Amino acid sequence: MSVIGVLALQGDFQEHKEVLESLGVEAREVRLPQDLEGLDGMIIPGGESTTIGRLMVEYGLREPLRHMAGEGFPIWGTCAGMILMAKDIGHDQLLLGCMDLVVERNAFGRQVDSFETELEVPQLEAVSPKEKGKKIHAVFIRAPLITSVGKGVEVLARLPEKNAPRHAEDHNIVAARQGNLLATAFHPELTGDHRFHHYFLDIVHQAKR
Amino acid sequence: MEKSTWKVKKGLAQMLKGGVIMDVVTPEQAKIAEEAGAVAVMALERVPADIRAQGGVARMADPERILQIMEAVSIPVMAKCRIGHFVEAQILEALGADYIDESEVLTPADEEHHVEKHQFRVPFVCGCRNLGEALRRIGEGAAMIRTKGEAGTGDVVEAVRHARAVLGGIKKLQATPKEELMHAAKEMGAPYELVKEVAEDGRLPVVNFAAGGIATPADAALMMQLGMDGVFVGSGIFKSEDPAKRARAVVMATTHYNNPDILAEVSKGLGEPMRGRQVSQIPPEELLAGRGW
């Protein structure tokens, strides 16, 4: 059985843990470097990226995680987690910086601009053929947006045009994958649709082989 | 696309879990809080300890001050309105505050009715002393709950009392036979549907933070170990000798609340905590927690 770490410094790590456990996966809260031992993959949850980044550096988690990401260790960041995965967010902030993404924080505005919408994610068909073509319900909370991706990054989902913020007409990427690294601007842990968790677990299984 | 749904309102509070929300009165303090790892700041005109000391009517902060604080930090900014003062709430929503705290720390504008919160686009957090009060506020639309504690005292005893009352109340409901839930709802003065939901799920339908009297890293970890989702620190940070250092220590203690070695480490050499005031020596008419119902 796979053991997935959930970074438990701050944020909605409990929600991710509950989804993983409902899928029959062992989930472990990670707060210190020794918690990383023996993990098959890792989720960085939603939360405040400034807080999580600071605590990650303070307790020596950033360097080992960076190293592991470089070695092909699967990591998935949701919302704040996606910000932390990005190499560039346009200003100085403590980041993991392991994916070739340019990300804009709070890209949609303040809390009153948080929203729910439906997204097309064709790649999810691989983990759930029965639900082919079924859109995924996505919750965006003070959400970030990917404004550009580097080579070798696969775009998994874009916002429908009508949902994109005005100031970033071409910038509408909300899910991306680079090797075994996965990033989503929204929160699959809040909706009860677990296809993204299946998709990540699939990456974990492939990486274990 | 749907905005301001119940899911996104309570969702923001879910993202704040395991974190510390700090009271600030200036943009400079807000920056210190953000730098220390606060997950959000509460913008207000005076911290509760000063409201207590200076007296007078405590109102919503000056919108200009709130905007300056919003400008200064990238983390969510909350602001307080008076209990029942729905126009202050409208103003805070218009300013773009990320969360409104309908707070007993300010002088109530209505002694019977709280704000009807469902009609707002911005989410609300409200204080409570027990489960019935928590469920009444959720019934009115609060998307996040906090204990009232006794703000501005630096004495954690009331926060503990209220946390135990809420969490104990949940356990009691879980053990209550279905046919007795309506009576329980009547006794608690809480909406029946919410009473049923809590009895079934064994938890509140929204995030539940501790507040009111938290002054040290150990206080924060105590509230977390009791089972709260996170902490508000009001006067405890900026009324202490070294706010930046204490703020960081409280953040660390909230994350590593179950690790006494780390708690010992972060508690060292923080300078004087806020002086504080023992709740048991405050005359009843000066207590804030009794405001609201």
Interface residues (C-beta under 8 A of the other chain):
Chain A: A8 L9 Q10 G11 D12 F13 Q14 E15 R31 G46 G47 E48 T50 T51 R54 L55 E58 C79 A80 R105 N106 G109 R110 Q111 V112 D113 S114 F115 E116 T117 V139 F140 I141 R142 P160 K162 N163 H187 L190
Chain B: M1 E2 K3 S4 T5 K7 V8 G11 L12 Q14 M15 L16 K17 G18 G19 E34 A36 G37 A38 V39 A40 M70 S74 I75 P76 E93 G96 A97 D98 Y99 R121 V122 P123 V251 M252 T254 T255 H256 N259
